[in-house]
Amino acid sequence: MTQLPSPVTDTPRGRLIVFEGGEGSGKSTQAKLLAERIDALLTRQPGATELGARIRSIVLAEVGEGEPLCDRAEALLMAADRAQHVETVIEPALQSGRDVVCDRFIGSSVAYQGYGRGLDVDIVRSISGWASGGLWPNVTILLTVSEETAAIRTGGARDRIEAAGADFHRRVLSGFLEQAGDEDDWWIQVDGEGSVEEVHERVLDALREMLGVDL
């Protein structure tokens, strides 16, 4: 396995590589493959801690289950998950010099709760940055697929976010694309169509170009 080189600092740190994308984009599969290839810690948001698992069960409750959740509460729950996750999982790994591959991070809050739910994007971003303790990814990989591909891969809505409707998910995609365009120094957009192997090779090629390392 190839270990990405850490930046040269007094205390060598690992790199935080994040996968973002809408439902059915394939990001969870690709995050797992990359983590295995570079021997990184694989984690996710929400749900990677005990607190996060409880939050995930609320935010991603099955359709028709649980108390209705207002949009601001959803955004704050995601921020709480992120704070606990960074403090207890991500930051210790980075400080030890290990790379971390995370399935969703701040970009998802901005896209889903900001653009998707219609909350103030700057406020959502600010709260998310505060929750992460100022930690931002070294690289964010955005996987994009067509609505048709997403529908085939997800097989229909199962949780309250998947069931939010086509217009909601179009706004989410727009939010991801705007972030990728505005922050192209650390966002990479990768075509998620095709086989798992084909997408994996595209991810590796994009990372090689951005980081200048052999994977």
C-alpha positions as a Markdown table, in Angstrom:
| # | Residue | x | y | z |
|---|---|---|---|---|
| 1 | Met | 0.0 | 0.0 | 0.0 |
| 2 | Thr | 1.2 | 3.5 | -0.8 |
| 3 | Gln | 1.3 | 6.0 | 2.1 |
| 4 | Leu | 0.8 | 9.6 | 1.1 |
| 5 | Pro | 3.7 | 11.8 | 2.3 |
| 6 | Ser | 2.9 | 14.1 | 5.1 |
| 7 | Pro | 3.6 | 17.8 | 5.0 |
| 8 | Val | 7.0 | 18.8 | 6.4 |
| 9 | Thr | 6.3 | 20.2 | 9.9 |
| 10 | Asp | 7.7 | 20.0 | 13.4 |
| 11 | Thr | 5.1 | 17.3 | 14.1 |
| 12 | Pro | 4.4 | 15.4 | 10.9 |
| 13 | Arg | 0.7 | 15.2 | 10.2 |
| 14 | Gly | -1.4 | 13.0 | 8.0 |
| 15 | Arg | -3.7 | 14.4 | 5.3 |
| 16 | Leu | -7.4 | 14.6 | 5.4 |
| 17 | Ile | -9.0 | 13.4 | 2.1 |
| 18 | Val | -12.7 | 13.8 | 1.9 |
| 19 | Phe | -15.2 | 12.2 | -0.5 |
| 20 | Glu | -18.4 | 14.2 | -1.3 |
| 21 | Gly | -21.3 | 13.7 | -3.6 |
| 22 | Gly | -25.1 | 13.2 | -3.7 |
| 23 | Glu | -27.0 | 10.0 | -3.1 |
| 24 | Gly | -25.8 | 7.2 | -5.3 |
| 25 | Ser | -22.6 | 8.9 | -6.3 |
| 26 | Gly | -20.5 | 6.0 | -5.2 |
| 27 | Lys | -18.4 | 8.0 | -2.7 |
| 28 | Ser | -18.6 | 5.4 | 0.1 |
| 29 | Thr | -17.3 | 2.7 | -2.2 |
| 30 | Gln | -14.5 | 4.9 | -3.5 |
| 31 | Ala | -13.6 | 6.1 | -0.1 |
| 32 | Lys | -13.1 | 2.5 | 1.1 |
| 33 | Leu | -11.0 | 1.7 | -2.0 |
| 34 | Leu | -8.7 | 4.7 | -1.6 |
| 35 | Ala | -8.3 | 4.1 | 2.2 |
| 36 | Glu | -7.2 | 0.6 | 1.5 |
| 37 | Arg | -4.8 | 1.6 | -1.2 |
| 38 | Ile | -3.0 | 4.3 | 0.8 |
| 39 | Asp | -3.4 | 2.6 | 4.2 |
| 40 | Ala | -5.4 | 5.4 | 5.6 |
| 41 | Leu | -8.0 | 5.5 | 8.4 |
| 42 | Leu | -11.5 | 5.2 | 6.8 |
| 43 | Thr | -14.3 | 7.0 | 8.6 |
| 44 | Arg | -17.6 | 8.8 | 7.8 |
| 45 | Gln | -20.0 | 11.6 | 8.8 |
| 46 | Pro | -22.4 | 11.2 | 10.5 |
| 47 | Gly | -22.1 | 8.1 | 12.6 |
| 48 | Ala | -18.4 | 7.3 | 13.3 |
| 49 | Thr | -18.6 | 7.8 | 17.1 |
| 50 | Glu | -21.1 | 6.6 | 19.7 |
| 51 | Leu | -22.7 | 10.1 | 19.7 |
| 52 | Gly | -22.5 | 10.2 | 16.0 |
| 53 | Ala | -24.4 | 6.9 | 15.6 |
| 54 | Arg | -27.2 | 8.4 | 17.7 |
| 55 | Ile | -27.3 | 11.5 | 15.6 |
| 56 | Arg | -27.3 | 9.5 | 12.4 |
| 57 | Ser | -30.3 | 7.5 | 13.6 |
| 58 | Ile | -32.2 | 10.8 | 14.0 |
| 59 | Val | -31.0 | 12.7 | 10.9 |
| 60 | Leu | -31.3 | 9.6 | 8.6 |
| 61 | Ala | -34.4 | 8.1 | 10.1 |
| 62 | Glu | -36.5 | 6.0 | 7.8 |
| 63 | Val | -39.3 | 7.7 | 6.0 |
| 64 | Gly | -42.2 | 8.2 | 8.4 |
| 65 | Glu | -40.3 | 7.4 | 11.6 |
| 66 | Gly | -39.4 | 9.7 | 14.4 |
| 67 | Glu | -40.3 | 13.3 | 15.3 |
| 68 | Pro | -40.2 | 15.8 | 12.4 |
| 69 | Leu | -36.9 | 17.5 | 12.4 |
| 70 | Cys | -36.6 | 21.3 | 11.6 |
| 71 | Asp | -33.9 | 22.4 | 9.2 |
| 72 | Arg | -31.9 | 24.3 | 11.8 |
| 73 | Ala | -31.9 | 21.4 | 14.2 |
| 74 | Glu | -30.7 | 19.1 | 11.4 |
| 75 | Ala | -27.8 | 21.5 | 10.7 |
| 76 | Leu | -26.9 | 21.7 | 14.3 |
| 77 | Leu | -27.0 | 17.9 | 14.8 |
| 78 | Met | -24.6 | 17.5 | 11.9 |
| 79 | Ala | -22.3 | 20.1 | 13.4 |
| 80 | Ala | -22.4 | 18.2 | 16.8 |
| 81 | Asp | -21.5 | 15.0 | 15.0 |
| 82 | Arg | -18.6 | 16.7 | 13.3 |
| 83 | Ala | -17.2 | 18.3 | 16.5 |
| 84 | Gln | -17.2 | 14.9 | 18.3 |
| 85 | His | -15.8 | 13.1 | 15.2 |
| 86 | Val | -12.9 | 15.5 | 14.7 |
| 87 | Glu | -12.0 | 15.7 | 18.4 |
| 88 | Thr | -12.0 | 11.9 | 19.0 |
| 89 | Val | -11.2 | 10.3 | 15.7 |
| 90 | Ile | -9.9 | 12.5 | 12.9 |
| 91 | Glu | -7.5 | 14.8 | 14.7 |
| 92 | Pro | -5.8 | 12.1 | 16.8 |
| 93 | Ala | -5.1 | 10.1 | 13.6 |
| 94 | Leu | -3.8 | 13.2 | 11.7 |
| 95 | Gln | -1.5 | 14.1 | 14.7 |
| 96 | Ser | -0.1 | 10.5 | 14.7 |
| 97 | Gly | 0.9 | 11.0 | 11.0 |
| 98 | Arg | -1.8 | 8.8 | 9.5 |
| 99 | Asp | -3.8 | 9.9 | 6.5 |
| 100 | Val | -7.6 | 9.9 | 7.0 |
| 101 | Val | -10.2 | 9.3 | 4.3 |
| 102 | Cys | -13.6 | 10.6 | 5.3 |
| 103 | Asp | -17.0 | 9.9 | 3.7 |
| 104 | Arg | -18.6 | 13.4 | 3.9 |
| 105 | Phe | -17.4 | 16.4 | 5.8 |
| 106 | Ile | -18.1 | 20.2 | 5.8 |
| 107 | Gly | -19.0 | 20.2 | 2.1 |
| 108 | Ser | -22.0 | 18.1 | 2.7 |
| 109 | Ser | -23.4 | 20.4 | 5.4 |
| 110 | Val | -23.0 | 23.3 | 3.1 |
| 111 | Ala | -24.7 | 21.4 | 0.2 |
| 112 | Tyr | -27.5 | 19.7 | 2.1 |
| 113 | Gln | -28.4 | 22.0 | 4.9 |
| 114 | Gly | -27.3 | 25.2 | 3.1 |
| 115 | Tyr | -28.3 | 24.8 | -0.6 |
| 116 | Gly | -30.7 | 21.9 | -0.1 |
| 117 | Arg | -32.7 | 23.1 | 2.9 |
| 118 | Gly | -32.3 | 26.8 | 2.0 |
| 119 | Leu | -30.5 | 27.8 | 5.2 |
| 120 | Asp | -27.9 | 30.7 | 5.0 |
| 121 | Val | -24.9 | 29.1 | 3.4 |
| 122 | Asp | -22.4 | 31.3 | 5.1 |
| 123 | Ile | -23.8 | 30.5 | 8.5 |
| 124 | Val | -23.9 | 26.8 | 7.8 |
| 125 | Arg | -20.3 | 27.0 | 6.6 |
| 126 | Ser | -19.2 | 29.0 | 9.6 |
| 127 | Ile | -20.9 | 26.7 | 12.2 |
| 128 | Ser | -19.3 | 23.7 | 10.4 |
| 129 | Gly | -15.9 | 25.3 | 10.5 |
| 130 | Trp | -16.2 | 26.1 | 14.2 |
| 131 | Ala | -17.4 | 22.5 | 14.9 |
| 132 | Ser | -14.4 | 21.1 | 13.2 |
| 133 | Gly | -12.0 | 23.3 | 15.2 |
| 134 | Gly | -10.9 | 25.0 | 12.1 |
| 135 | Leu | -9.9 | 21.7 | 10.4 |
| 136 | Trp | -10.5 | 21.6 | 6.6 |
| 137 | Pro | -9.7 | 18.8 | 4.1 |
| 138 | Asn | -6.4 | 18.8 | 2.3 |
| 139 | Val | -8.3 | 17.4 | -0.7 |
| 140 | Thr | -12.0 | 17.0 | -1.4 |
| 141 | Ile | -13.1 | 14.6 | -4.1 |
| 142 | Leu | -16.5 | 15.3 | -5.6 |
| 143 | Leu | -18.1 | 12.4 | -7.4 |
| 144 | Thr | -20.9 | 13.3 | -9.8 |
| 145 | Val | -23.4 | 11.1 | -11.6 |
| 146 | Ser | -26.7 | 11.6 | -13.5 |
| 147 | Glu | -30.1 | 11.6 | -11.8 |
| 148 | Glu | -30.8 | 8.3 | -13.6 |
| 149 | Thr | -27.7 | 6.6 | -12.3 |
| 150 | Ala | -28.3 | 7.8 | -8.8 |
| 151 | Ala | -31.9 | 6.5 | -8.9 |
| 152 | Ile | -30.7 | 3.1 | -10.1 |
| 153 | Arg | -28.0 | 2.9 | -7.4 |
| 154 | Thr | -30.1 | 4.0 | -4.5 |
| 155 | Gly | -33.1 | 1.9 | -5.5 |
| 156 | Gly | -35.6 | 4.4 | -4.1 |
| 157 | Ala | -35.8 | 6.6 | -1.0 |
| 158 | Arg | -35.2 | 4.9 | 2.3 |
| 159 | Asp | -34.4 | 7.8 | 4.7 |
| 160 | Arg | -35.7 | 11.3 | 5.2 |
| 161 | Ile | -33.0 | 12.9 | 3.2 |
| 162 | Glu | -33.2 | 10.5 | 0.3 |
| 163 | Ala | -37.0 | 11.2 | 0.3 |
| 164 | Ala | -36.6 | 15.0 | 0.2 |
| 165 | Gly | -37.5 | 15.2 | -3.5 |
| 166 | Ala | -35.8 | 15.8 | -6.9 |
| 167 | Asp | -35.7 | 19.5 | -6.5 |
| 168 | Phe | -33.9 | 19.2 | -3.2 |
| 169 | His | -31.3 | 16.9 | -4.6 |
| 170 | Arg | -30.8 | 19.2 | -7.6 |
| 171 | Arg | -30.1 | 22.1 | -5.2 |
| 172 | Val | -27.7 | 19.8 | -3.3 |
| 173 | Leu | -25.8 | 19.0 | -6.4 |
| 174 | Ser | -25.7 | 22.7 | -7.3 |
| 175 | Gly | -24.2 | 23.4 | -3.9 |
| 176 | Phe | -21.5 | 20.8 | -4.4 |
| 177 | Leu | -20.6 | 22.1 | -7.9 |
| 178 | Glu | -20.4 | 25.7 | -6.6 |
| 179 | Gln | -18.1 | 24.8 | -3.8 |
| 180 | Ala | -15.9 | 22.8 | -6.2 |
| 181 | Gly | -15.8 | 25.8 | -8.5 |
| 182 | Asp | -15.1 | 28.3 | -5.8 |
| 183 | Glu | -12.4 | 26.2 | -4.0 |
| 184 | Asp | -10.8 | 24.5 | -6.9 |
| 185 | Asp | -7.4 | 24.6 | -5.2 |
| 186 | Trp | -8.5 | 21.7 | -3.0 |
| 187 | Trp | -11.7 | 20.3 | -4.6 |
| 188 | Ile | -11.4 | 17.7 | -7.4 |
| 189 | Gln | -14.5 | 16.8 | -9.5 |
| 190 | Val | -14.5 | 13.2 | -10.8 |
| 191 | Asp | -17.0 | 11.5 | -13.1 |
| 192 | Gly | -18.7 | 8.8 | -11.0 |
| 193 | Glu | -20.3 | 7.0 | -14.0 |
| 194 | Gly | -19.0 | 3.6 | -15.0 |
| 195 | Ser | -17.7 | 0.6 | -13.2 |
| 196 | Val | -16.2 | 0.8 | -9.7 |
| 197 | Glu | -12.8 | 0.1 | -11.1 |
| 198 | Glu | -13.1 | 2.8 | -13.8 |
| 199 | Val | -14.1 | 5.4 | -11.2 |
| 200 | His | -11.3 | 4.3 | -8.8 |
| 201 | Glu | -8.7 | 4.9 | -11.6 |
| 202 | Arg | -10.1 | 8.3 | -12.3 |
| 203 | Val | -9.8 | 9.2 | -8.5 |
| 204 | Leu | -6.2 | 8.0 | -8.4 |
| 205 | Asp | -5.3 | 10.0 | -11.6 |
| 206 | Ala | -6.9 | 13.1 | -10.2 |
| 207 | Leu | -5.0 | 12.7 | -6.9 |
| 208 | Arg | -1.7 | 12.1 | -8.6 |
| 209 | Glu | -2.2 | 15.3 | -10.6 |
| 210 | Met | -3.2 | 17.4 | -7.6 |
| 211 | Leu | -0.7 | 16.0 | -5.0 |
| 212 | Gly | 2.1 | 15.2 | -7.3 |
| 213 | Val | 2.6 | 11.7 | -5.7 |
| 214 | Asp | 2.6 | 8.2 | -7.1 |
| 215 | Leu | -0.2 | 6.1 | -5.8 |
